[in-house]
Amino acid sequence: MYDIIDSLEEMITSAKGSMFSPSSVKIDRDDFLDKLEDLKTKLPVQLERASALMREAEGRLANANSQANVIISTAQARAANIIRDANERADYLASQEKVTEIARQKAKTMIDKAQAASDRLTSGADQYCIKIMNELHSQLGKMTRDVEGGLNVLEEREAKAREELPHAEESDYPQD
């Protein structure tokens, strides 16, 4: 088709102009009309091919756009799911940290209460033991004094008995 157009152009440029009208030229009418007819017969085929190529390109473009939209939608859905899952995981971990912190606080409170109760019981037991020991000490002191008094009485009674009892003299013993 381009060859026909080029030959028509060559015919016009190589044709001789008239003296009175240099832009007007004489060419062989039959030859020029034959080439135009040839161009007309080929033109619809070329236009149809171009149109078919355009339709095919438009179809491919529409298909590519459709696929791109599906890919974008899928990617957006996956991204939303990933973000949702990450937020849920973060919320879960945050709640677990809160539960752990609450458990730590409760454990600390329980340990503090147990330690305070232990301190009170230990102090109470120590005070009771001191009281009992002081009472025992007092009773032992009294018993010691009573024992010493009893011993003194016995020693005095023995000494007095020694003095009051008659003593055997040598004459009281049988002689041989």
FIKOLZA-1660 file (N, C-alpha, C; in steps of 0.1 Angstrom, whole numbers, plus 5000, padded with zeros to 4 digits):
% residues 176
   i   px   py   pz ch aa at
   1 5008 4988 5000  A  M  N
   1 5000 5000 5000  A  M CA
   1 5009 5013 5000  A  M  C
   2 5019 5012 5008  A  Y  N
   2 5028 5024 5008  A  Y CA
   2 5036 5025 4995  A  Y  C
   3 5038 5014 4988  A  D  N
   3 5045 5014 4975  A  D CA
   3 5036 5022 4965  A  D  C
   4 5023 5019 4966  A  I  N
   4 5013 5026 4956  A  I CA
   4 5013 5041 4959  A  I  C
   5 5013 5044 4972  A  I  N
   5 5012 5059 4975  A  I CA
   5 5025 5065 4971  A  I  C
   6 5037 5058 4973  A  D  N
   6 5050 5064 4968  A  D CA
   6 5050 5066 4953  A  D  C
   7 5045 5056 4945  A  S  N
   7 5045 5057 4931  A  S CA
   7 5036 5069 4926  A  S  C
   8 5024 5071 4933  A  L  N
   8 5016 5082 4929  A  L CA
   8 5023 5095 4932  A  L  C
   9 5030 5096 4943  A  E  N
   9 5037 5108 4947  A  E CA
   9 5048 5110 4936  A  E  C
  10 5055 5100 4932  A  E  N
  10 5065 5101 4922  A  E CA
  10 5060 5106 4909  A  E  C
  11 5048 5101 4905  A  M  N
  11 5042 5106 4893  A  M CA
  11 5039 5121 4893  A  M  C
  12 5034 5125 4904  A  I  N
  12 5031 5140 4905  A  I CA
  12 5043 5148 4905  A  I  C
  13 5053 5144 4913  A  T  N
  13 5065 5153 4914  A  T CA
  13 5073 5153 4901  A  T  C
  14 5073 5142 4894  A  S  N
  14 5081 5141 4881  A  S CA
  14 5073 5147 4869  A  S  C
  15 5061 5149 4871  A  A  N
  15 5053 5155 4859  A  A CA
  15 5057 5169 4857  A  A  C
  16 5055 5173 4845  A  K  N
  16 5059 5187 4841  A  K CA
  16 5047 5196 4842  A  K  C
  17 5050 5208 4848  A  G  N
  17 5040 5218 4850  A  G CA
  17 5038 5226 4837  A  G  C
  18 5026 5232 4836  A  S  N
  18 5024 5241 4824  A  S CA
  18 5030 5254 4826  A  S  C
  19 5032 5261 4816  A  M  N
  19 5039 5274 4816  A  M CA
  19 5031 5284 4823  A  M  C
  20 5018 5284 4821  A  F  N
  20 5010 5295 4827  A  F CA
  20 5005 5291 4842  A  F  C
  21 5006 5279 4845  A  S  N
  21 5002 5274 4858  A  S CA
  21 5012 5264 4863  A  S  C
  22 5023 5268 4869  A  P  N
  22 5033 5259 4873  A  P CA
  22 5029 5249 4884  A  P  C
  23 5019 5252 4892  A  S  N
  23 5014 5242 4902  A  S CA
  23 5005 5231 4896  A  S  C
  24 5001 5233 4884  A  S  N
  24 4993 5223 4877  A  S CA
  24 5002 5215 4868  A  S  C
  25 5000 5201 4868  A  V  N
  25 5008 5192 4861  A  V CA
  25 5000 5183 4852  A  V  C
  26 5006 5177 4842  A  K  N
  26 4999 5167 4834  A  K CA
  26 5005 5154 4837  A  K  C
  27 4996 5144 4840  A  I  N
  27 5000 5131 4843  A  I CA
  27 4991 5122 4835  A  I  C
  28 4995 5109 4833  A  D  N
  28 4987 5099 4826  A  D CA
  28 4976 5096 4835  A  D  C
  29 4964 5099 4830  A  R  N
  29 4952 5098 4838  A  R CA
  29 4949 5083 4840  A  R  C
  30 4950 5074 4830  A  D  N
  30 4947 5060 4832  A  D CA
  30 4956 5053 4842  A  D  C
  31 4969 5057 4840  A  D  N
  31 4979 5051 4850  A  D CA
  31 4976 5055 4864  A  D  C
  32 4973 5068 4866  A  F  N
  32 4970 5073 4879  A  F CA
  32 4957 5067 4885  A  F  C
  33 4947 5066 4877  A  L  N
  33 4934 5060 4881  A  L CA
  33 4936 5045 4884  A  L  C
  34 4944 5038 4877  A  D  N
  34 4947 5024 4880  A  D CA
  34 4953 5022 4893  A  D  C
  35 4963 5031 4896  A  K  N
  35 4970 5030 4909  A  K CA
  35 4960 5034 4920  A  K  C
  36 4952 5044 4918  A  L  N
  36 4942 5047 4929  A  L CA
  36 4932 5036 4931  A  L  C
  37 4928 5029 4920  A  E  N
  37 4919 5018 4922  A  E CA
  37 4926 5007 4929  A  E  C
  38 4938 5004 4926  A  D  N
  38 4946 4994 4933  A  D CA
  38 4947 4998 4948  A  D  C
  39 4949 5011 4951  A  L  N
  39 4950 5015 4965  A  L CA
  39 4936 5014 4972  A  L  C
  40 4925 5017 4965  A  K  N
  40 4912 5015 4971  A  K CA
  40 4909 5000 4974  A  K  C
  41 4913 4991 4966  A  T  N
  41 4911 4977 4968  A  T CA
  41 4919 4972 4980  A  T  C
  42 4931 4977 4982  A  K  N
  42 4939 4973 4993  A  K CA
  42 4936 4980 5006  A  K  C
  43 4930 4992 5005  A  L  N
  43 4928 5000 5017  A  L CA
  43 4918 4993 5027  A  L  C
  44 4906 4988 5022  A  P  N
  44 4897 4981 5032  A  P CA
  44 4904 4970 5039  A  P  C
  45 4912 4962 5032  A  V  N
  45 4919 4951 5039  A  V CA
  45 4928 4956 5049  A  V  C
  46 4936 4966 5047  A  Q  N
  46 4945 4972 5056  A  Q CA
  46 4937 4978 5068  A  Q  C
  47 4926 4985 5065  A  L  N
  47 4918 4991 5076  A  L CA
  47 4912 4980 5084  A  L  C
  48 4908 4969 5078  A  E  N
  48 4902 4958 5086  A  E CA
  48 4912 4952 5095  A  E  C
  49 4925 4950 5089  A  R  N
  49 4935 4945 5097  A  R CA
  49 4939 4954 5109  A  R  C
  50 4939 4967 5106  A  A  N
  50 4942 4977 5117  A  A CA
  50 4931 4977 5127  A  A  C
  51 4919 4976 5123  A  S  N
  51 4907 4976 5132  A  S CA
  51 4908 4963 5140  A  S  C
  52 4911 4952 5134  A  A  N
  52 4912 4939 5141  A  A CA
  52 4923 4940 5152  A  A  C
  53 4934 4946 5148  A  L  N
  53 4945 4947 5157  A  L CA
  53 4941 4956 5169  A  L  C
  54 4934 4967 5166  A  M  N
  54 4929 4976 5176  A  M CA
  54 4920 4969 5186  A  M  C
  55 4910 4961 5180  A  R  N
  55 4901 4953 5188  A  R CA
  55 4908 4943 5197  A  R  C
  56 4918 4937 5191  A  E  N
  56 4926 4927 5199  A  E CA
  56 4934 4934 5210  A  E  C
  57 4940 4946 5207  A  A  N
  57 4947 4953 5217  A  A CA
  57 4938 4958 5228  A  A  C
  58 4926 4962 5224  A  E  N
  58 4916 4967 5234  A  E CA
  58 4912 4955 5243  A  E  C
  59 4910 4944 5237  A  G  N
  59 4906 4932 5244  A  G CA
  59 4917 4928 5254  A  G  C
  60 4929 4928 5249  A  R  N
  60 4941 4925 5258  A  R CA
  60 4942 4935 5269  A  R  C
  61 4940 4947 5266  A  L  N
  61 4940 4958 5276  A  L CA
  61 4929 4956 5287  A  L  C
  62 4917 4953 5282  A  A  N
  62 4906 4950 5291  A  A CA
  62 4909 4938 5300  A  A  C
  63 4914 4928 5294  A  N  N
  63 4918 4916 5301  A  N CA
  63 4929 4919 5312  A  N  C
  64 4939 4926 5307  A  A  N
  64 4950 4930 5317  A  A CA
  64 4944 4938 5328  A  A  C
  65 4935 4948 5325  A  N  N
  65 4929 4956 5335  A  N CA
  65 4921 4948 5345  A  N  C
  66 4914 4938 5339  A  S  N
  66 4905 4929 5348  A  S CA
  66 4914 4921 5357  A  S  C
  67 4925 4915 5351  A  Q  N
  67 4934 4907 5360  A  Q CA
  67 4941 4916 5370  A  Q  C
  68 4945 4928 5366  A  A  N
  68 4951 4937 5375  A  A CA
  68 4942 4941 5387  A  A  C
  69 4929 4943 5384  A  N  N
  69 4919 4946 5394  A  N CA
  69 4917 4934 5404  A  N  C
  70 4917 4922 5398  A  V  N
  70 4916 4910 5406  A  V CA
  70 4928 4908 5415  A  V  C
  71 4940 4911 5410  A  I  N
  71 4953 4910 5418  A  I CA
  71 4953 4921 5428  A  I  C
  72 4949 4933 5425  A  I  N
  72 4948 4944 5435  A  I CA
  72 4938 4940 5446  A  I  C
  73 4926 4936 5442  A  S  N
  73 4916 4932 5452  A  S CA
  73 4921 4921 5461  A  S  C
  74 4927 4911 5455  A  T  N
  74 4933 4900 5463  A  T CA
  74 4943 4905 5473  A  T  C
  75 4952 4913 5468  A  A  N
  75 4963 4918 5476  A  A CA
  75 4958 4927 5487  A  A  C
  76 4948 4935 5484  A  Q  N
  76 4942 4944 5494  A  Q CA
  76 4935 4935 5505  A  Q  C
  77 4928 4925 5501  A  A  N
  77 4921 4916 5510  A  A CA
  77 4931 4909 5519  A  A  C
  78 4942 4904 5513  A  R  N
  78 4953 4897 5521  A  R CA
  78 4959 4907 5530  A  R  C
  79 4962 4919 5526  A  A  N
  79 4968 4929 5534  A  A CA
  79 4959 4933 5546  A  A  C
  80 4946 4934 5543  A  A  N
  80 4936 4937 5554  A  A CA
  80 4936 4925 5564  A  A  C
  81 4936 4913 5559  A  N  N
  81 4936 4901 5568  A  N CA
  81 4949 4901 5576  A  N  C
  82 4960 4904 5570  A  I  N
  82 4973 4904 5578  A  I CA
  82 4973 4915 5588  A  I  C
  83 4968 4927 5585  A  I  N
  83 4967 4938 5595  A  I CA
  83 4957 4934 5606  A  I  C
  84 4946 4928 5602  A  R  N
  84 4936 4924 5613  A  R CA
  84 4942 4913 5622  A  R  C
  85 4949 4903 5616  A  D  N
  85 4955 4893 5624  A  D CA
  85 4966 4899 5633  A  D  C
  86 4974 4908 5627  A  A  N
  86 4985 4915 5635  A  A CA
  86 4979 4923 5647  A  A  C
  87 4968 4930 5644  A  N  N
  87 4961 4937 5655  A  N CA
  87 4955 4928 5666  A  N  C
  88 4949 4917 5661  A  E  N
  88 4944 4907 5671  A  E CA
  88 4955 4902 5679  A  E  C
  89 4966 4898 5673  A  R  N
  89 4978 4893 5680  A  R CA
  89 4983 4903 5690  A  R  C
  90 4984 4915 5685  A  A  N
  90 4989 4926 5694  A  A CA
  90 4980 4928 5706  A  A  C
  91 4967 4928 5704  A  D  N
  91 4957 4929 5714  A  D CA
  91 4958 4917 5724  A  D  C
  92 4960 4905 5719  A  Y  N
  92 4961 4893 5727  A  Y CA
  92 4973 4894 5736  A  Y  C
  93 4985 4898 5730  A  L  N
  93 4997 4899 5737  A  L CA
  93 4996 4910 5748  A  L  C
  94 4990 4921 5744  A  A  N
  94 4988 4932 5754  A  A CA
  94 4979 4927 5765  A  A  C
  95 4969 4920 5762  A  S  N
  95 4960 4915 5773  A  S CA
  95 4968 4905 5782  A  S  C
  96 4976 4896 5775  A  Q  N
  96 4984 4887 5783  A  Q CA
  96 4994 4894 5792  A  Q  C
  97 5000 4905 5787  A  E  N
  97 5009 4913 5795  A  E CA
  97 5001 4918 5807  A  E  C
  98 4989 4923 5805  A  K  N
  98 4981 4929 5815  A  K CA
  98 4978 4918 5826  A  K  C
  99 4974 4906 5821  A  V  N
  99 4971 4895 5829  A  V CA
  99 4983 4891 5838  A  V  C
 100 4994 4890 5831  A  T  N
 100 5007 4887 5838  A  T CA
 100 5010 4897 5849  A  T  C
 101 5008 4910 5845  A  E  N
 101 5011 4921 5855  A  E CA
 101 5001 4920 5866  A  E  C
 102 4989 4918 5864  A  I  N
 102 4979 4916 5874  A  I CA
 102 4982 4904 5883  A  I  C
 103 4986 4893 5877  A  A  N
 103 4990 4881 5885  A  A CA
 103 5002 4884 5894  A  A  C
 104 5012 4892 5888  A  R  N
 104 5024 4896 5896  A  R CA
 104 5020 4904 5908  A  R  C
 105 5011 4914 5905  A  Q  N
 105 5007 4923 5916  A  Q CA
 105 4999 4915 5927  A  Q  C
 106 4990 4905 5923  A  K  N
 106 4983 4897 5932  A  K CA
 106 4993 4888 5940  A  K  C
 107 5003 4882 5933  A  A  N
 107 5012 4874 5940  A  A CA
 107 5020 4882 5950  A  A  C
 108 5024 4894 5946  A  K  N
 108 5032 4903 5955  A  K CA
 108 5024 4906 5967  A  K  C
 109 5011 4909 5965  A  T  N
 109 5002 4913 5976  A  T CA
 109 5001 4901 5985  A  T  C
 110 4999 4889 5979  A  M  N
 110 4998 4877 5988  A  M CA
 110 5010 4874 5996  A  M  C
 111 5022 4876 5989  A  I  N
 111 5035 4873 5996  A  I CA
 111 5036 4884 6007  A  I  C
 112 5033 4896 6004  A  D  N
 112 5034 4907 6015  A  D CA
 112 5025 4903 6027  A  D  C
 113 5012 4899 6024  A  K  N
 113 5003 4895 6035  A  K CA
 113 5008 4883 6043  A  K  C
 114 5013 4873 6035  A  A  N
 114 5019 4862 6042  A  A CA
 114 5031 4865 6051  A  A  C
 115 5040 4874 6045  A  Q  N
 115 5051 4878 6053  A  Q CA
 115 5047 4886 6066  A  Q  C
 116 5037 4895 6064  A  A  N
 116 5032 4902 6076  A  A CA
 116 5026 4893 6086  A  A  C
 117 5018 4883 6081  A  A  N
 117 5012 4873 6091  A  A CA
 117 5023 4865 6097  A  A  C
 118 5033 4861 6090  A  S  N
 118 5045 4854 6095  A  S CA
 118 5052 4862 6106  A  S  C
 119 5054 4875 6102  A  D  N
 119 5061 4884 6112  A  D CA
 119 5053 4885 6125  A  D  C
 120 5039 4887 6123  A  R  N
 120 5031 4888 6135  A  R CA
 120 5031 4875 6143  A  R  C
 121 5030 4864 6137  A  L  N
 121 5030 4851 6144  A  L CA
 121 5044 4849 6151  A  L  C
 122 5055 4852 6144  A  T  N
 122 5068 4850 6150  A  T CA
 122 5070 4859 6162  A  T  C
 123 5065 4872 6160  A  S  N
 123 5066 4881 6171  A  S CA
 123 5058 4877 6183  A  S  C
 124 5045 4872 6180  A  G  N
 124 5037 4867 6191  A  G CA
 124 5042 4855 6198  A  G  C
 125 5048 4846 6190  A  A  N
 125 5054 4834 6196  A  A CA
 125 5066 4838 6204  A  A  C
 126 5074 4847 6199  A  D  N
 126 5086 4852 6207  A  D CA
 126 5082 4858 6220  A  D  C
 127 5071 4867 6219  A  Q  N
 127 5067 4873 6232  A  Q CA
 127 5061 4863 6241  A  Q  C
 128 5054 4853 6236  A  Y  N
 128 5048 4843 6245  A  Y CA
 128 5060 4835 6252  A  Y  C
 129 5070 4831 6244  A  C  N
 129 5081 4824 6249  A  C CA
 129 5089 4832 6260  A  C  C
 130 5090 4845 6257  A  I  N
 130 5097 4854 6267  A  I CA
 130 5089 4854 6280  A  I  C
 131 5076 4855 6279  A  K  N
 131 5067 4856 6290  A  K CA
 131 5068 4843 6298  A  K  C
 132 5068 4831 6291  A  I  N
 132 5068 4818 6298  A  I CA
 132 5082 4817 6304  A  I  C
 133 5093 4821 6297  A  M  N
 133 5106 4819 6303  A  M CA
 133 5108 4828 6315  A  M  C
 134 5102 4840 6315  A  N  N
 134 5103 4849 6326  A  N CA
 134 5096 4843 6338  A  N  C
 135 5084 4837 6335  A  E  N
 135 5076 4830 6346  A  E CA
 135 5084 4819 6352  A  E  C
 136 5090 4811 6343  A  L  N
 136 5098 4799 6347  A  L CA
 136 5110 4804 6355  A  L  C
 137 5116 4815 6350  A  H  N
 137 5128 4820 6358  A  H CA
 137 5124 4825 6372  A  H  C
 138 5112 4831 6372  A  S  N
 138 5107 4835 6385  A  S CA
 138 5104 4823 6394  A  S  C
 139 5097 4813 6388  A  Q  N
 139 5094 4801 6396  A  Q CA
 139 5107 4794 6400  A  Q  C
 140 5116 4793 6391  A  L  N
 140 5129 4787 6395  A  L CA
 140 5136 4794 6406  A  L  C
 141 5136 4808 6405  A  G  N
 141 5142 4816 6416  A  G CA
 141 5135 4813 6429  A  G  C
 142 5122 4812 6429  A  K  N
 142 5114 4809 6441  A  K CA
 142 5118 4795 6446  A  K  C
 143 5118 4785 6437  A  M  N
 143 5121 4772 6441  A  M CA
 143 5136 4771 6446  A  M  C
 144 5145 4778 6439  A  T  N
 144 5159 4778 6444  A  T CA
 144 5159 4784 6459  A  T  C
 145 5152 4794 6461  A  R  N
 145 5151 4800 6474  A  R CA
 145 5145 4790 6484  A  R  C
 146 5134 4783 6480  A  D  N
 146 5127 4773 6488  A  D CA
 146 5137 4762 6491  A  D  C
 147 5144 4757 6481  A  V  N
 147 5153 4746 6483  A  V CA
 147 5164 4750 6493  A  V  C
 148 5170 4762 6490  A  E  N
 148 5180 4767 6499  A  E CA
 148 5175 4769 6513  A  E  C
 149 5163 4774 6515  A  G  N
 149 5157 4775 6528  A  G CA
 149 5155 4761 6535  A  G  C
 150 5151 4751 6527  A  G  N
 150 5149 4738 6532  A  G CA
 150 5162 4732 6536  A  G  C
 151 5173 4734 6528  A  L  N
 151 5186 4729 6531  A  L CA
 151 5191 4736 6544  A  L  C
 152 5189 4748 6545  A  N  N
 152 5193 4756 6557  A  N CA
 152 5186 4750 6570  A  N  C
 153 5173 4748 6568  A  V  N
 153 5166 4742 6579  A  V CA
 153 5171 4729 6583  A  V  C
 154 5174 4720 6573  A  L  N
 154 5179 4707 6576  A  L CA
 154 5193 4708 6582  A  L  C
 155 5201 4717 6577  A  E  N
 155 5215 4718 6583  A  E CA
 155 5214 4723 6597  A  E  C
 156 5205 4732 6600  A  E  N
 156 5204 4737 6614  A  E CA
 156 5198 4726 6623  A  E  C
 157 5189 4719 6618  A  R  N
 157 5183 4708 6626  A  R CA
 157 5194 4697 6629  A  R  C
 158 5202 4694 6619  A  E  N
 158 5212 4685 6621  A  E CA
 158 5223 4690 6631  A  E  C
 159 5226 4702 6630  A  A  N
 159 5236 4708 6639  A  A CA
 159 5230 4708 6653  A  A  C
 160 5218 4711 6654  A  K  N
 160 5211 4712 6668  A  K CA
 160 5210 4697 6673  A  K  C
 161 5207 4688 6664  A  A  N
 161 5206 4674 6668  A  A CA
 161 5219 4669 6673  A  A  C
 162 5229 4673 6667  A  R  N
 162 5243 4669 6671  A  R CA
 162 5246 4674 6685  A  R  C
 163 5242 4686 6687  A  E  N
 163 5245 4692 6700  A  E CA
 163 5236 4686 6711  A  E  C
 164 5224 4683 6708  A  E  N
 164 5214 4678 6719  A  E CA
 164 5215 4663 6721  A  E  C
 165 5219 4656 6712  A  L  N
 165 5220 4642 6713  A  L CA
 165 5232 4638 6722  A  L  C
 166 5230 4629 6731  A  P  N
 166 5241 4626 6739  A  P CA
 166 5251 4618 6731  A  P  C
 167 5263 4620 6734  A  H  N
 167 5273 4613 6726  A  H CA
 167 5278 4602 6735  A  H  C
 168 5280 4592 6728  A  A  N
 168 5286 4580 6735  A  A CA
 168 5300 4583 6738  A  A  C
 169 5302 4579 6750  A  E  N
 169 5316 4581 6754  A  E CA
 169 5323 4567 6754  A  E  C
 170 5335 4568 6758  A  E  N
 170 5343 4555 6757  A  E CA
 170 5338 4545 6768  A  E  C
 171 5333 4550 6777  A  S  N
 171 5328 4541 6788  A  S CA
 171 5315 4535 6784  A  S  C
 172 5309 4540 6774  A  D  N
 172 5296 4534 6770  A  D CA
 172 5299 4522 6761  A  D  C
 173 5310 4520 6757  A  Y  N
 173 5313 4509 6748  A  Y CA
 173 5317 4497 6756  A  Y  C
 174 5313 4485 6752  A  P  N
 174 5317 4473 6760  A  P CA
 174 5332 4472 6760  A  P  C
 175 5337 4467 6771  A  Q  N
 175 5351 4466 6772  A  Q CA
 175 5355 4451 6771  A  Q  C
 176 5365 4448 6768  A  D  N
 176 5369 4434 6767  A  D CA
 176 5378 4430 6778  A  D  C
% end
